[in-house]
Amino acid sequence: MTEEDIDESNQLLVVIVDVNPNQLLYARQPGSFSRVMNSILTFMNSHLMLHATNRVALVATHATGCSYLYPDPDEAESKELFRQQDGQHEAFYQFETVVRRRLRTVINMDLHSVATESLMAGGLAMALTYINRVVSSLGPADRLSPRLLAISSTGDSAAQYINYMNSFFTAQKLNIPVDCCMLGQDSGLLQQGCDITGGVYLKVEYIERLLEYLIWMFLPSVPVRKMLGAPPPIRVDYRAACFCHRQLVDIGYVCSVCLSIFCKFNPVCTTCHAVFQPPKIMPAMKKKKEAGKGKPAATAAVAQKSAK
């Protein structure tokens, strides 16, 4: 692939960010939430600067639901830009103003919540529906190259396993790569999603380096990434979550009708209500009786022939 074959125009970047204020990362590092959001806004502005036809969207996931931060669903669609402030580009100022206003509204919804788990799978589904709506509104000659980026500091959520898998396989069918940037800890389910859709998975240990990693790993489009020196791929944990207790299992029982996974045998599938017979217990093998006392069978037979 040459530089002439790469087209950086008409790129749609949809970012799903976990804004739950009860996350352990934000409790351990005061002020880290502001640094994370500033890095994300700078990264998305950089995407807009790559080409005039590029677009962005930002979805926030929290404990009580998912919300659009940009574009603002409460405002009527208008192409009027905000007045320039301190030499900043009007489009960037409009983007940051709308995101910060919507972010305050979303955070106020979770002030009295103590849940540390966010609906990241719901955010992925909402981002896919937004991409589908944008693609459906294009003309016959128009084209768009969408991709997703999930940013979170929450680990695995086995309770959302089915929703995760539905989103990943939908993105794979639509040819939409899903990238993931984890802050402080890993997520096996998001690793699977990145591997299924051909995206990039990265774990960032230090918040101070977040913007550097975002620009280096996630700003280039998929064709450009093949020309860059990316870190080697990591081993993907493909363990599945059981449908009964929502726990990741290494070995389990799979329904032959709907492929539901269970950690213990269940005579009736709770998903499709198929009935199965309990596993049969293999009978114990009977030991051969010895022909002579304390002698093997072959030795006893030879002894009888010699006696005759």
C-alpha angles and dihedrals in degrees: 000000000000132000090258091060093057118088116189095183128105095026117162115200117190115188122197110198128184107230099173104140092206094069116127093236094060092046093053096043113040112208094022093113092063091048091050094050093046090052091049093050092049091048093051091047088053089055090053091051093057092073137355092235095055119114135198137198130185125206122188121208121198140159096280101040146301128293139185114245094178131052094030109236092198095062125074114249109268134163094209112121127215121258115271115266125197094339093303119143113262094234092051092047091050092049094050094044093053093045095050093047093049092044092058090052093049095047091050088059091062100041093107096039121102097188115121095194120089130201096250092153089056090051090054091050091049091050091051091051090050091052091048091051092050093047091048091055094055122105124246093262096042123095136189135195108208128186137171132228121192118198119187144140095206119103129223120329108198091183089070095046096115092047091049093051093047090053094046096050091044090053090048091052091049091046093240114147116222116212124190134201114189121196115217100336141044131252118207094195094053089047088058091049093052091048093047095050098036096250133139124262120201135171117208116203099186124046091209090068097047097103091049092054093044093055094042100045108022107028096071116078122245096266092049093050091067089065095050129083100251124178115267115270116265127229110273120226104224098182114140129221118242117240094225104054101009091236127140110251134191097201125020147138121281124203109237091212106048101008093239114164125227130182092213133032114274119186091210122044108233091209105049098009093235114163121228133186117245115257112271119240112235112237116246115258113249116233118236114253115244116242094215134030110272091347129108118248094253093049092049092052092052090049091053093051093050091050091057 
